[in-house]
Amino acid sequence: MTILQNTAQTPDPAHIFCDIGRALTSSLDPMEVFHRVMIVIGDFFAPRNWSLLLREKGGTRLRFEIAMGVDAERLEHVWVEEGEGIAGWVNRHGQPVVVADVRSDPRFSARIDGLLGFVTRSVICVPLLDSEKQVIGVIELINKLDGEQAEFSQEEMAILSAIGVFAGIGAENAFLHQKVKDLAMSDPLTGLGNRLYFNDVFQREMALVSRYGHSMCLLMMDVDRMKEINDLHGHLTGDKALVALAGLLRGEVRHSDLVARLGGDEFVILMQHADATAGHEMARRIESAIARWNLSAPLGPVRLGLSIGVQAGGPDAVTNLLAAADADMYRVKNSRREAAGMGGGEQVRGYLWDAMDDRGNGRD
């Protein structure tokens, strides 16, 4: 939730729609659009408190997305139920409202006043409408700054209502642009970031490592015997296995880590502010999660295996980190293949432990 204070002087009313037009075309980031529109609204209408509330996805409640004015930070994480108060009524009916004195309006709810220790007198509330005239949120202004008895007018409601329509359509366009951008950077099968997204994040993280001198860790991963799974069980089952693996990886990473599918059966994890020890611990957790998945046998006879290369480095090594992690992954994969050809049992486990020692994992 964004919180701002009203500090600017009220501009000439003739310029309000020009200012709104510039705000709506200034960015393709939906929240940046809303942010700039709300600044213009605060400058023009001079309310004591003013807020933009958005409908929850797939629901009817409203959440304070941008709150400005007195004690606005206390509205973070606050929801307004459908039909609750003036904002809830506008959300339900899609009609603008101006109330000169809320004490005489039965739609008013004092719950938010109670949270803020605030006294609402005059209110304008208008719907944010998309191109199909569906409500996506509301803009609410409370109490004019110019005097205790000042009231919002019908003319101000008409101006704000038009702004709500323009802002809703502008934000809808920005949301659509963001959705197209997100789709372009998402893997359609697993929902993870794709190679394009990973490259973008990786370049930014390399710059941060070079500037601030901390360490970054990469885990390069390749599914073992993926071709065999596809050949024996079909590509549909192979796709299910990749989706399952993506879920396992999501379940093990930290909130700050990036998981991406580079293509085919190759995955990568980027760990911010992490060294090789953290990377190897992550690899162990992933291998344990895969082992548990194999025991549960959700895809019948299909068993997953994953070769994981781990490399970490600071400013002096970050440019070669991706190639080093990739080389380590193939070294692990070749070790697994050679070990599989030895027959199995204790020989295989001993061989794999030696390979792990070679890459610095150590033994428990």
Secondary structure, 3 states (H helix, E strand, C coil): CEEECCCCCCCCHHHHHHHHHHHHCCCCCHHHHHHHHHHHHHHHHCEEEEEEEEECCCCCCEEEEEEEECCHHHHCCCEECCCCHHHHHHHHHCCCEEECCHHHCCCCCCHHHHHHCCCCCCEEEEEEECCCCCEEEEEEEEEECCCCCCCCCHHHHHHHHHHHHHHHHHHHHHHHHHHHHHHHCECCCCCCECHHHHHHHHHHHHHHHHHHCCCEEEEEEEECCHHHHHHHHCHHHHHHHHHHHHHHHHHHCCCCCEEEEEECCEEEEEEECCCHHHHHHHHHHHHHHHHHHHHHCCCCCCCCCEEEEEEEECCCCHHHHHHHHHHHHHHHHHHHHHHHCCCCHHHHHHHHHHHHHHCCCCCC
